[in-house]
């Protein structure tokens, strides 16, 4: 494919229409291309690993709806399940067999003993935090800078002026009262965790972390003296009577059949007290969940006093898509994801190295990120060192050659079971010129 600029007349016109009725013209900020410049592509349809925009251009998709499309777009079995469910009605507001089956599937794969379905990852983390506070009778929450847990007020927090000071709001519209009980620490910093628990241990309701962060780029939890960071966090929480909440909205059933927890938790003999799920478990439809130890979940209404509800929770169409996706996600699927991801990581690094672009490629399972900075990247502060101008040039060079990357330097790349040899080759063919563009466009 040549580097001749693609026509975007229809996308541009739709973007103008959208901007007239929607803030920024998009319904989630990263879609606006603000981080890379240019006009977002409005997608008309998707099939397998391919996106087709309204101007008729096709792209290899390495976003995958930000993770859910494990099997690829419009997978025949998922489409059939959704069509059959829709034909029976779109929402009942009553219990259904499908929601029971989806909960059983998740419980069978993970450490959770009881599960509550919701409609979004934000709902899941918000509810898990409320439940942790209700169960422990405590009020303080600990999180890590750069870990994103949805747009929950108390978790949209920025670090205070000192390590053990409470946080400040990370965005206008969030009052100080919403974040004043949140402590924000550097990721992978064990000394900071120990210091905070030494000072506030008897007030901390829970510590929440992404099982493997993917919202500041993909950063793996470090292993020190044979102990993974997540195992350290679980042990620290247990010692102080706090709950350990593992956010698997992104990693759950993406990094492995069990999520990131399964990569080290099973080996090290620990399990989170609460977990949150989303994305893959919905098969591309709005579905999420939170769950954990039966003792903790028993505090949730109607069994217990902690209230949580949702009209569309356990929606029959979403549960059909999610259950079908999980049942189709065989070991063969995960092996294919790993092979494709390994090829793309290796070749992206090779192209950038040959172009003289400082970079590091980091991964967990088949999720990976390309940081345009000297590595390794261990936390949010180090991730901020990536060359965003160079990434913007790299992004647009790939886009012109038919590859749709995340329109942000701080997001993960996602592959699917549908990424075949043709799709992979198109990515590989685009990389050398894109790396040269990054070399020329960096530091601006």
QUIGIJO-V668179 format. One record per pair of residues at least 12 apart in sequence whose C-alpha atoms are under 7 Angstrom apart, sorted by the first residue. I is the first residue (numbers start at 1). J is the second residue. D is the distance in whole Angstrom. If there is no record, write none. Layout:
# QUIGIJO-V668179
I/J/D, I/J/D
This chain:
# QUIGIJO-V668179
1/401/6, 2/401/6, 3/400/6, 3/401/6, 5/400/6, 6/400/6, 8/55/6, 9/55/7, 10/54/6, 10/55/6, 11/41/6, 11/42/5, 11/54/6, 11/55/7, 12/39/6, 30/407/7, 33/407/6, 35/407/7, 35/408/6, 36/392/4, 36/407/6, 36/408/6, 41/53/6, 42/54/6, 46/73/6, 46/74/7, 47/73/5, 47/74/5, 48/72/4, 48/73/5, 48/74/6, 48/75/7, 48/418/5, 49/61/6, 49/72/6, 49/73/6, 49/416/7, 49/418/5, 49/419/5, 49/423/7, 58/402/6, 59/402/4, 59/403/5, 59/404/6, 60/402/6, 60/403/5, 60/404/6, 60/423/6, 61/403/6, 61/404/5, 61/405/7, 62/404/6, 62/405/5, 62/413/6, 62/414/5, 62/415/6, 63/405/6, 63/406/6, 63/413/6, 63/414/5, 64/414/6, 64/415/7, 67/250/7, 67/279/6, 67/280/7, 67/414/6, 68/279/4, 68/280/4, 68/283/6, 68/284/5, 69/280/7, 69/283/6, 69/284/6, 69/416/7, 70/254/7, 70/280/6, 70/416/5, 70/417/6, 71/416/5, 71/417/5, 71/418/6, 72/416/5, 72/417/6, 72/418/5, 77/324/7, 78/321/5, 78/324/6, 78/325/6, 81/320/6, 81/321/6, 82/317/6, 82/320/6, 82/321/6, 85/316/6, 85/317/5, 85/320/7, 86/317/6, 90/316/7, 90/317/6, 91/315/6, 91/316/6, 93/311/6, 93/312/7, 98/316/6, 98/319/6, 98/320/6, 99/314/5, 99/319/6, 102/319/6, 102/323/5, 103/115/6, 109/258/6, 110/258/6, 111/271/6, 112/291/6, 112/292/4, 112/293/6, 113/292/6, 113/293/5, 113/294/5, 114/291/5, 114/292/6, 114/293/7, 114/294/6, 114/297/6, 115/289/7, 115/290/6, 115/291/4, 115/292/7, 116/289/6, 116/290/6, 116/291/6, 117/288/6, 117/289/4, 117/290/7, 117/313/6, 117/314/6, 118/287/6, 118/288/5, 118/289/5, 118/310/7, 118/313/4, 118/314/7, 119/286/5, 119/287/4, 119/288/5, 119/312/7, 119/313/6, 120/278/7, 120/286/6, 120/287/6, 120/288/5, 121/150/6, 121/249/6, 121/277/7, 121/278/6, 121/288/6, 122/149/7, 122/150/4, 122/151/6, 122/152/6, 124/276/6, 124/288/6, 124/289/6, 124/290/5, 125/149/6, 125/276/6, 126/152/6, 127/308/7, 128/274/7, 128/290/6, 131/300/7, 131/306/6, 132/205/6, 132/206/6, 132/243/7, 133/205/5, 134/306/6, 135/296/6, 135/299/6, 136/205/6, 138/203/5, 138/204/6, 138/205/5, 139/181/7, 139/203/6, 139/204/6, 139/205/6, 140/181/5, 140/182/6, 140/203/6, 140/204/4, 140/205/6, 141/181/6, 141/182/5, 141/183/6, 141/204/6, 141/205/6, 141/206/5, 141/207/6, 142/182/6, 142/183/5, 142/184/6, 142/206/6, 142/207/5, 142/208/6, 143/183/6, 143/184/5, 143/185/6, 143/207/6, 143/208/5, 143/209/6, 144/184/5, 144/185/5, 144/186/6, 144/187/5, 144/209/7, 145/184/6, 145/185/6, 145/186/6, 145/187/6, 145/380/6, 146/215/7, 146/216/5, 146/380/5, 147/209/7, 147/210/6, 147/213/6, 147/215/6, 147/216/7, 148/215/6, 153/174/6, 153/178/6, 153/179/7, 154/178/5, 154/179/5, 154/182/7, 156/169/6, 156/170/5, 156/171/7, 157/169/5, 157/170/4, 157/179/6, 158/170/5, 158/184/7, 159/184/5, 163/185/7, 164/196/6, 165/183/7, 166/180/6, 166/181/6, 166/182/6, 166/183/5, 167/179/6, 167/180/6, 167/182/6, 167/183/6, 167/184/6, 168/180/7, 186/379/6, 187/379/5, 188/221/6, 188/222/6, 188/229/7, 188/378/7, 188/379/7, 201/240/6, 202/240/7, 204/242/6, 205/242/5, 205/243/6, 206/242/5, 206/243/4, 206/244/6, 206/245/7, 207/243/6, 207/244/5, 207/245/6, 208/244/6, 208/245/5, 208/246/6, 208/247/7, 209/245/7, 209/246/6, 209/247/6, 210/246/6, 210/247/5, 210/248/6, 211/246/5, 211/247/6, 211/248/6, 211/251/7, 211/260/6, 211/261/7, 212/251/7, 212/260/7, 214/411/6, 214/412/6, 215/410/6, 215/411/6, 216/380/6, 216/383/7, 216/410/5, 216/411/6, 217/369/6, 217/410/4, 217/411/5, 217/412/5, 218/362/6, 218/363/6, 218/368/6, 218/369/5, 218/412/6, 219/362/7, 219/363/7, 219/377/7, 219/378/6, 220/363/7, 220/364/6, 231/270/7, 234/272/7, 243/273/6, 244/272/5, 244/273/5, 244/274/6, 245/272/6, 245/273/6, 245/274/5, 245/275/6, 246/272/6, 246/274/6, 246/275/5, 246/276/7, 247/275/6, 247/276/5, 247/277/7, 248/275/7, 248/276/5, 248/277/5, 249/276/6, 249/277/4, 249/278/4, 249/279/6, 250/278/7, 250/279/6, 252/277/6, 253/280/6, 254/280/7, 255/364/6, 255/365/4, 255/366/6, 255/367/7, 256/334/7, 256/365/7, 273/292/5, 273/293/6, 274/291/6, 274/292/4, 274/293/7, 275/290/6, 275/291/5, 275/292/6, 276/289/6, 276/290/4, 276/291/7, 277/289/5, 277/290/6, 280/322/7, 281/322/5, 281/326/7, 282/318/6, 282/319/7, 282/321/6, 282/322/4, 283/321/5, 283/322/5, 283/325/5, 285/318/5, 285/321/7, 286/318/6, 287/318/6, 333/417/6, 336/417/6, 337/366/6, 337/415/6, 337/416/6, 337/417/6, 338/365/7, 338/366/5, 341/366/5, 341/415/7, 345/361/7, 347/428/7, 348/431/6, 349/361/7, 351/431/6, 351/432/5, 351/435/6, 352/435/5, 355/435/6, 355/436/6, 355/439/6, 356/439/7, 357/439/6, 358/372/6, 358/373/5, 358/374/6, 359/371/5, 359/372/4, 359/373/5, 359/374/5, 359/375/7, 360/372/7, 360/373/7, 360/374/6, 360/375/5, 360/376/7, 367/412/6, 367/413/6, 367/414/6, 368/412/5, 368/413/5, 369/411/7, 369/412/5, 369/413/6, 371/386/6, 372/386/5, 372/387/5, 372/391/7, 373/385/6, 373/386/5, 373/387/6, 387/442/6, 387/443/6, 388/409/6, 389/441/6, 389/442/5, 389/443/6, 389/444/6, 390/438/4, 390/439/7, 390/441/5, 390/442/4, 390/443/7, 391/409/6, 391/438/6, 393/437/6, 393/438/5, 393/441/6, 394/434/5, 394/435/6, 394/437/6, 394/438/5, 397/434/5, 397/437/7, 398/430/6, 398/434/6, 401/430/6, 403/427/6
